[in-house]
Amino acid sequence: MPNTQAIGVAFADQAIINGSLDSATLVNSNVRSGFSAAQQGATIATTGNSDVFVVAPVSGVLSAAWFSGVDALAASNTDYITFSITNLGTSGSGTAAMLAATDANTTKSTGGTALTANARRVLSLNGTAANLVVAAGDRLRIRAAATGTLANTVTFPVYLLNFSVS
């Protein structure tokens, strides 16, 4: 088996042993499925924007994004959340929209869906492949933007992002 060495009956990955978790090493190592980054945000307020930030752990491509919160939130066409992820880059000035700018990423009654307490919600990725590319160290802003006044707050929001290694 390449890139491994015996340790008793188990094997160890050289990328981890050497501490070299750069993209080239990861692609050639046993860590082929990618990386995940999870981040808990502050309570999503009933008005305004609720932001949380994630630093891309590797160079690659955003392959999936999920949301989960402790509280349910009914769907509404006047009082709803819109989820977005913006790649700010390493300078903080990037503008690449990583989620689709569609009602699928909202809690609208038409086109979106309500939030179910403690359930995983799949977020729809942007259809432009270039918008999903990240470099290791890019700062990603995840935003839950309230339109109108939400029926309640959403506590303990957690975001999970999966990245494929390139």
N, C-alpha and C positions, 0 to 999 in steps of 0.2 A: 504494500500500500504506500504510495508516494506521500511525502510530506508528513510522515508520522514516525514515531519511534516507540518501541515497546516499553511499557511501564507495568510490570507484572502481567496481568491479563488484559489491561486496558491500553488504549493508545492515546497519545497527546498530539495536539495540533501544533506544528512548528510556528505558525503565525502568532499563536497565543504565547507559547514558550518564549519566543524571541522578543515579544512585546512589540512586534511590527505589524500593527493592524491597519496598514495602508491598503488601498484598494487593490493594487497589483498582487500583494501577498494574499489578500482574502480570496481573490478569484482563483488562485492556485492552491488554496488550502482546503481543508475540510469544511470551512465555513462558507458554503456556497449558496445557501438559501437567502442570505441577506441579513439585515438588522432591523430591529424595531426600536422605536423611541416612544416611551409613554410619559405623559405629563399631566399632572393634576392642576387644574386652574382654580381660581377663586370662584366663589358663588356667582352664577350668571344672574346679574341684576335684572329687575323688571324693565329698566330703561337703559339706553346707551349701549356702549360696546364693552364686552368683557374679553380681555386679551390674555393669552398665555404664549410663551415662547419656547421653542425647541431648537436645539442646535443639531444639525444633521450629523450623525455619527460617522458616516462614510460618504464617499463620492458614489453616486448611483442614481437611481430613479425611484421616486415615490410610487409604490405599487398598490397601496391600500391605506385607507384612513377610516377610523372608527371613532365614535363618541358614545359615552355612557354617563348618565347622571343619576343621582339618587331619587330625584323627583320626576313625576310625570308632568307633562305640559300638553294641554289640549291644543289641537290644531285650530287656527283662526286666520282669516284673511286680512284682519286689521291689526292684530297683536301677535307677532310671531318672531321667531329667531331665524336669522340667516347665518349659516356657517361659511367661513372662508379660511383659506390658508394662503399666505403671501410669502414668497421666498424673498427675504430682504437682502440676501447675499451676506458677504462678510463685512461689507461697509455699512449696511443698514439702509441702503437706498434702493434696493431691488424692488421690482413691482410684479414679478411673475405670479399670476393667479394659478394656484395648484388645484383648486376645486372648481368644478363646473359652476358657472354663474347661472344656475337654473333653479326653479322652484323645488327640485329634488333635494336640495341642500337647505330647505327651510322647514318650518313647522306650519306652513300655510295649509288651509283646508283644500285648496285646489292645487295639486301638483306636489305638495309636500306631505309630510306625515307628522303626527303627534309624537311626543317623546313618551316612551314607556319607562316607568321607574326601574332602574337597575338593569335595563336591557341594552344590548349593543346596537348601535345605529350605524349602518354603513353610510359613509359620505361619498358622493360621486366625484370622481377625479375629472380634471380638465381633459378635454379630448385632444388638446395640442400636446404632443409628446415632449416638445422642447420645454414646456412649462413645468414638467414633472422632474426635470434633471436637477440634481443638487451636487454641490461640491462639499467635501468634508469641511465642517465648520460653518456652513451657511446657517444663518439665523432665520427661522421660520416663525412667522406670527400667525397664530391660530386665533380667529376672532369669532365670537358669538355676538352678532349685532341684533339688538332688540329694536323692532319697529313697533311703534305704538307703546302700550304699557302691557307687559306680559301678565297673565293671570296669577303667576307666582314666580318665585325665584327657582333656579335649578341648582341644588347644592352638590358639592363634591363632583364637579364635572371632570371627566378623565378622557384624554385623547390618546389614541394609539396610532402611530404611523409606522408602516412597513416600508423598507427600502430594499430594492434589489441592488446588488453590488455590480458595478460596471468597471 
